[in-house]
Amino acid sequence: PIVWTSIFSGRSAERHGINGYRKMVFPRSGRSAMNLLLMQPSIDTFYGLSHLVQRLPSLGLWGLSHAGAYDRRTPMLWDVASVFGRRVVVVNPLVNLPVLPVNGAMIDFKKSQNPEIPTAYPRQLQERWAIDPMPIATGGTDESYALLLERLRPGLEITFELAAEFDPDLLVYYTRVADTVSHMNWDVWARDRVLLRDLPERRSDAEWEALVRGRIDDRLFRSYIHTDSIIERVVAAYPSATVVIASDHGWTFSGYEHFGSPDGVLIVSGPAVKKAHSLNGASILDVTPTVLEALGIPLSRELEGEPLGDIWRVRHASGMVDRYPAVAASEDGRVDVRLSEEDEEQLRALGYID
């Protein structure tokens, strides 16, 4: 949630305010706080303050709720695009309940225990494309991997249906296939060994090639192939579009959290983009400015990243503004978002919450 909010806002956690899936709620004062759960672990990632707080009895002094749209302090990419008249379709972003109005459509497949909290805009999409809860699908066995793909397939089909109906200028789709499978299959290079060290990061191309070829049928690499097939569908459906593929981090096993993860992946492709242009040194904070520039939307001086202007065959400056309109706020400044038991159990199975 921290990094994806940075990707889609162009701001760091200190600016956008999202520090995880959960926040502490203090019933006596009516206030909530997320930064108390942000402290990084001192021993290893299993024993950070966040995990400790979730295990301790609160004695009624605090409760735990899920972070959501009203906890963000900055507008998101789709908010800015909507304000500047671009039509958007956004499917399944993280920490996004309640779903707020956009110029187009947005849908979140997580369920809230409170039926009054909208999970789609326009709201009728909730009933039109409701996805029934399914058993936990973590991808840790061949059976659960197949179930994971089955569970996620309707969301991809909904994405293409919404895109066909709303004809968006900006289409955002989040898939958690590779992340979910990586959580359960991080030991791909030495499956089932009792004593196992973390995979060394410094490996030659030839060593990586040998590893992948030797384990190409492993669930982890199958998840990459599946993700690649999704990208293939997008590119085939929209051959003239600029396609941006981003990950929130790379992968190395260090407990269930991602402190110290290696760099992730950023790929930008399409007819307007130079071929074989290096993006070394690009930041997650550069994604939103780059997309906004591609959409011809002025950039805010409050953005912390920079557009990757060197990637374009022909660059068209989009101008500057001091700031974008403020994000919407609930009447009391907060909304108590409690996910369904199925969604809670999914996050718990992956180690994101206790």
C-alpha positions as semicolon CSV with decimal commas, in nm:
position;residue;x (nm);y (nm);z (nm)
1;P;0,000;0,000;0,000
2;I;0,283;0,244;0,079
3;V;0,463;0,211;-0,252
4;W;0,158;0,172;-0,475
5;T;0,013;0,492;-0,329
6;S;0,346;0,660;-0,410
7;I;0,336;0,522;-0,765
8;F;-0,015;0,655;-0,825
9;S;0,028;0,989;-0,646
10;G;0,388;1,089;-0,721
11;R;0,444;1,150;-0,348
12;S;0,634;0,974;-0,071
13;A;0,460;0,820;0,229
14;E;0,533;1,129;0,438
15;R;0,321;1,329;0,192
16;H;0,043;1,088;0,094
17;G;-0,015;0,947;0,444
18;I;-0,062;0,576;0,368
19;N;0,173;0,360;0,574
20;G;0,020;0,014;0,542
21;Y;-0,300;-0,184;0,522
22;R;-0,411;-0,095;0,872
23;K;-0,440;0,202;1,102
24;M;-0,500;0,242;1,473
25;V;-0,835;0,391;1,575
26;F;-0,883;0,553;1,917
27;P;-1,254;0,532;2,001
28;R;-1,249;0,781;2,289
29;S;-1,110;1,065;2,080
30;G;-1,252;0,960;1,745
31;R;-0,906;0,995;1,593
32;S;-0,699;0,749;1,392
33;A;-0,327;0,717;1,326
34;M;-0,122;0,527;1,075
35;N;0,229;0,647;1,148
36;L;0,239;0,454;1,476
37;L;0,246;0,135;1,268
38;L;0,521;0,256;1,035
39;M;0,824;0,184;1,255
40;Q;1,051;-0,068;1,083
41;P;1,146;-0,386;1,267
42;S;1,455;-0,392;1,488
43;I;1,503;-0,770;1,491
44;D;1,357;-0,895;1,165
45;T;1,048;-0,823;0,962
46;F;0,828;-1,061;1,160
47;Y;0,858;-0,851;1,477
48;G;0,800;-0,492;1,380
49;L;0,580;-0,262;1,587
50;S;0,290;-0,316;1,348
51;H;0,285;-0,691;1,416
52;L;0,325;-0,637;1,790
53;V;0,033;-0,393;1,811
54;Q;-0,189;-0,634;1,618
55;R;-0,117;-0,909;1,870
56;L;-0,150;-0,716;2,196
57;P;-0,488;-0,684;2,374
58;S;-0,604;-0,324;2,343
59;L;-0,831;-0,319;2,653
60;G;-1,063;-0,093;2,456
61;L;-0,801;0,180;2,421
62;W;-0,760;0,134;2,049
63;G;-0,890;-0,068;1,759
64;L;-0,762;-0,162;1,415
65;S;-0,926;-0,052;1,094
66;H;-0,819;-0,067;0,730
67;A;-0,664;0,228;0,554
68;G;-0,871;0,371;0,274
69;A;-0,931;0,652;0,028
70;Y;-1,004;0,912;0,295
71;D;-0,670;0,845;0,466
72;R;-0,483;0,971;0,161
73;R;-0,368;1,331;0,186
74;T;-0,293;1,380;-0,184
75;P;-0,492;1,329;-0,506
76;M;-0,424;1,016;-0,706
77;L;-0,337;0,992;-1,074
78;W;-0,698;0,914;-1,168
79;D;-0,826;1,208;-0,960
80;V;-0,598;1,450;-1,145
81;A;-0,686;1,303;-1,484
82;S;-1,058;1,334;-1,401
83;V;-1,023;1,701;-1,298
84;F;-0,854;1,778;-1,630
85;G;-1,132;1,614;-1,830
86;R;-0,967;1,282;-1,913
87;R;-1,185;0,975;-1,892
88;V;-1,050;0,701;-1,667
89;V;-1,111;0,335;-1,586
90;V;-0,944;0,212;-1,267
91;V;-0,961;-0,152;-1,158
92;N;-0,866;-0,288;-0,816
93;P;-0,614;-0,038;-0,671
94;L;-0,495;-0,093;-0,313
95;V;-0,640;0,085;-0,004
96;N;-0,909;0,252;-0,212
97;L;-1,235;0,206;-0,018
98;P;-1,470;0,380;-0,023
99;V;-1,448;0,421;-0,399
100;L;-1,486;0,792;-0,478
101;P;-1,632;0,948;-0,796
102;V;-1,413;0,978;-1,105
103;N;-1,469;1,086;-1,465
104;G;-1,538;0,734;-1,583
105;A;-1,545;0,412;-1,380
106;M;-1,362;0,258;-1,087
107;I;-1,413;-0,075;-0,915
108;D;-1,253;-0,242;-0,613
109;F;-1,296;-0,616;-0,565
110;K;-1,245;-0,610;-0,190
111;K;-1,559;-0,624;0,020
112;S;-1,640;-0,415;0,322
113;Q;-1,830;-0,537;0,625
114;N;-2,026;-0,212;0,596
115;P;-2,258;-0,237;0,292
116;E;-2,291;0,141;0,287
117;I;-1,928;0,181;0,177
118;P;-1,924;0,193;-0,206
119;T;-1,688;-0,046;-0,382
120;A;-1,750;0,090;-0,732
121;Y;-1,830;0,406;-0,923
122;P;-2,085;0,433;-1,075
123;R;-2,231;0,242;-0,782
124;Q;-2,446;0,012;-0,995
125;L;-2,126;-0,162;-1,105
126;Q;-2,120;-0,327;-0,761
127;E;-2,420;-0,543;-0,850
128;R;-2,347;-0,572;-1,220
129;W;-2,000;-0,716;-1,169
130;A;-2,007;-0,859;-0,819
131;I;-1,739;-1,124;-0,765
132;D;-1,842;-1,395;-0,521
133;P;-1,596;-1,475;-0,241
134;M;-1,384;-1,781;-0,309
135;P;-1,164;-1,995;-0,084
136;I;-0,817;-1,866;0,001
137;A;-0,598;-1,875;-0,308
138;T;-0,236;-1,814;-0,218
139;G;-0,059;-1,995;-0,501
140;G;0,152;-2,202;-0,261
141;T;0,058;-2,534;-0,422
142;D;-0,039;-2,631;-0,776
143;E;-0,402;-2,652;-0,665
144;S;-0,404;-2,312;-0,493
145;Y;-0,214;-2,159;-0,785
146;A;-0,489;-2,274;-1,024
147;L;-0,749;-2,139;-0,781
148;L;-0,566;-1,805;-0,766
149;L;-0,584;-1,765;-1,144
150;E;-0,951;-1,866;-1,138
151;R;-1,019;-1,611;-0,865
152;L;-0,847;-1,327;-1,052
153;R;-0,969;-1,403;-1,406
154;P;-1,310;-1,227;-1,369
155;G;-1,136;-0,905;-1,268
156;L;-0,935;-0,903;-1,589
157;E;-1,245;-0,962;-1,799
158;I;-1,424;-0,680;-1,616
159;T;-1,129;-0,452;-1,697
160;F;-1,165;-0,509;-2,071
161;E;-1,544;-0,473;-2,055
162;L;-1,517;-0,142;-1,869
163;A;-1,254;-0,019;-2,114
164;A;-1,477;-0,105;-2,409
165;E;-1,775;0,070;-2,250
166;F;-1,606;0,388;-2,122
167;D;-1,329;0,430;-2,385
168;P;-1,084;0,577;-2,133
169;D;-0,783;0,801;-2,187
170;L;-0,628;0,632;-1,883
171;L;-0,674;0,264;-1,796
172;V;-0,530;0,136;-1,466
173;Y;-0,530;-0,234;-1,379
174;Y;-0,362;-0,388;-1,075
175;T;-0,284;-0,759;-1,071
176;R;-0,132;-0,928;-0,767
177;V;-0,046;-1,259;-0,935
178;A;0,334;-1,235;-0,918
179;D;0,335;-1,080;-0,570
180;T;0,100;-1,340;-0,421
181;V;0,286;-1,632;-0,575
182;S;0,624;-1,488;-0,470
183;H;0,512;-1,479;-0,107
184;M;0,453;-1,853;-0,115
185;N;0,727;-1,963;-0,359
186;W;1,026;-1,744;-0,277
187;D;1,251;-2,054;-0,244
188;V;1,221;-2,125;-0,616
189;W;1,594;-2,189;-0,658
190;A;1,605;-2,464;-0,395
191;R;1,254;-2,590;-0,343
192;D;1,194;-2,813;-0,040
193;R;1,543;-2,785;0,111
194;V;1,550;-2,780;0,490
195;L;1,847;-2,544;0,516
196;L;1,819;-2,256;0,273
197;R;1,999;-1,927;0,234
198;D;1,851;-1,627;0,059
199;L;1,911;-1,610;-0,315
200;P;2,226;-1,403;-0,385
201;E;2,138;-1,082;-0,566
202;R;2,460;-1,063;-0,766
203;R;2,428;-1,319;-1,041
204;S;2,541;-1,302;-1,400
205;D;2,293;-1,307;-1,686
206;A;2,406;-1,659;-1,768
207;E;2,337;-1,773;-1,411
208;W;1,990;-1,624;-1,418
209;E;1,924;-1,784;-1,757
210;A;2,027;-2,124;-1,624
211;L;1,810;-2,083;-1,314
212;V;1,502;-1,986;-1,513
213;R;1,547;-2,261;-1,772
214;G;1,595;-2,518;-1,500
215;R;1,280;-2,406;-1,314
216;I;1,059;-2,276;-1,596
217;D;0,766;-2,492;-1,481
218;D;0,786;-2,364;-1,123
219;R;0,480;-2,175;-1,003
220;L;0,682;-1,854;-0,963
221;F;0,793;-1,841;-1,326
222;R;0,450;-1,954;-1,439
223;S;0,313;-1,645;-1,262
224;Y;0,552;-1,428;-1,468
225;I;0,439;-1,599;-1,787
226;H;0,077;-1,542;-1,686
227;T;0,147;-1,174;-1,620
228;D;0,315;-1,148;-1,959
229;S;0,001;-1,293;-2,123
230;I;-0,204;-1,014;-1,961
231;I;0,033;-0,754;-2,105
232;E;0,007;-0,924;-2,444
233;R;-0,374;-0,883;-2,436
234;V;-0,347;-0,516;-2,346
235;V;-0,095;-0,442;-2,620
236;A;-0,302;-0,632;-2,878
237;A;-0,622;-0,450;-2,777
238;Y;-0,460;-0,104;-2,775
239;P;-0,173;-0,104;-3,029
240;S;-0,148;0,276;-3,039
241;A;-0,146;0,323;-2,660
242;T;0,147;0,397;-2,435
243;V;0,172;0,103;-2,193
244;V;0,337;0,146;-1,852
245;I;0,427;-0,165;-1,650
246;A;0,543;-0,105;-1,294
247;S;0,618;-0,318;-0,990
248;D;0,622;-0,179;-0,638
249;H;0,948;-0,358;-0,550
250;G;1,173;-0,644;-0,647
251;W;1,187;-0,964;-0,450
252;T;1,419;-1,117;-0,198
253;F;1,302;-1,313;0,103
254;S;1,326;-1,119;0,430
255;G;1,012;-1,222;0,608
256;Y;0,666;-1,128;0,488
257;E;0,739;-0,758;0,460
258;H;0,950;-0,582;0,198
259;F;1,202;-0,371;0,387
260;G;1,528;-0,382;0,193
261;S;1,376;-0,529;-0,121
262;P;1,581;-0,486;-0,440
263;D;1,473;-0,248;-0,715
264;G;1,155;-0,320;-0,904
265;V;1,069;-0,300;-1,272
266;L;0,949;-0,009;-1,485
267;I;0,877;-0,053;-1,855
268;V;0,725;0,208;-2,087
269;S;0,636;0,103;-2,439
270;G;0,435;0,214;-2,740
271;P;0,458;0,402;-3,070
272;A;0,538;0,732;-2,889
273;V;0,829;0,579;-2,696
274;K;1,192;0,542;-2,803
275;K;1,312;0,187;-2,850
276;A;1,569;0,031;-2,616
277;H;1,604;0,343;-2,403
278;S;1,752;0,282;-2,057
279;L;1,550;0,378;-1,750
280;N;1,828;0,315;-1,500
281;G;1,781;0,544;-1,202
282;A;1,409;0,599;-1,257
283;S;1,201;0,626;-0,940
284;I;0,852;0,513;-0,846
285;L;0,782;0,883;-0,794
286;D;0,843;0,940;-1,166
287;V;0,556;0,721;-1,283
288;T;0,268;0,963;-1,221
289;P;0,450;1,268;-1,370
290;T;0,539;1,062;-1,677
291;V;0,180;0,943;-1,729
292;L;0,042;1,292;-1,673
293;E;0,284;1,429;-1,934
294;A;0,171;1,158;-2,177
295;L;-0,190;1,269;-2,116
296;G;-0,099;1,635;-2,177
297;I;-0,191;1,735;-1,821
298;P;0,003;2,013;-1,644
299;L;0,241;1,895;-1,373
300;S;0,207;2,014;-1,015
301;R;0,507;2,163;-0,839
302;E;0,408;1,947;-0,541
303;L;0,498;1,627;-0,728
304;E;0,820;1,481;-0,591
305;G;0,923;1,296;-0,907
306;E;1,003;1,407;-1,260
307;P;0,859;1,300;-1,594
308;L;1,089;1,064;-1,782
309;G;1,098;1,307;-2,072
310;D;1,387;1,141;-2,255
311;I;1,175;0,837;-2,339
312;W;0,949;1,016;-2,588
313;R;1,018;1,026;-2,962
314;V;0,868;1,375;-2,962
315;R;0,821;1,552;-2,630
316;H;0,527;1,787;-2,577
317;A;0,563;2,004;-2,266
318;S;0,240;2,007;-2,068
319;G;0,300;2,313;-1,847
320;M;0,301;2,356;-1,469
321;V;0,054;2,438;-1,193
322;D;0,123;2,512;-0,828
323;R;-0,101;2,234;-0,697
324;Y;-0,389;2,007;-0,786
325;P;-0,731;2,035;-0,622
326;A;-0,747;1,888;-0,270
327;V;-0,868;1,534;-0,221
328;A;-1,222;1,478;-0,099
329;A;-1,284;1,431;0,273
330;S;-1,553;1,249;0,464
331;E;-1,788;1,449;0,686
332;D;-1,605;1,352;1,005
333;G;-1,263;1,323;0,847
334;R;-1,245;0,944;0,865
335;V;-1,426;0,629;0,759
336;D;-1,403;0,300;0,944
337;V;-1,324;0,052;0,666
338;R;-1,342;-0,308;0,780
339;L;-1,285;-0,565;0,509
340;S;-1,482;-0,885;0,471
341;E;-1,363;-1,196;0,652
342;E;-1,250;-1,347;0,319
343;D;-1,031;-1,046;0,235
344;E;-0,895;-1,032;0,590
345;E;-0,799;-1,398;0,573
346;Q;-0,629;-1,351;0,236
347;L;-0,410;-1,070;0,375
348;R;-0,340;-1,276;0,685
349;A;-0,238;-1,581;0,479
350;L;0,016;-1,368;0,292
351;G;0,154;-1,224;0,616
352;Y;0,044;-0,863;0,556
353;I;-0,163;-0,853;0,873
354;D;-0,179;-1,062;1,191
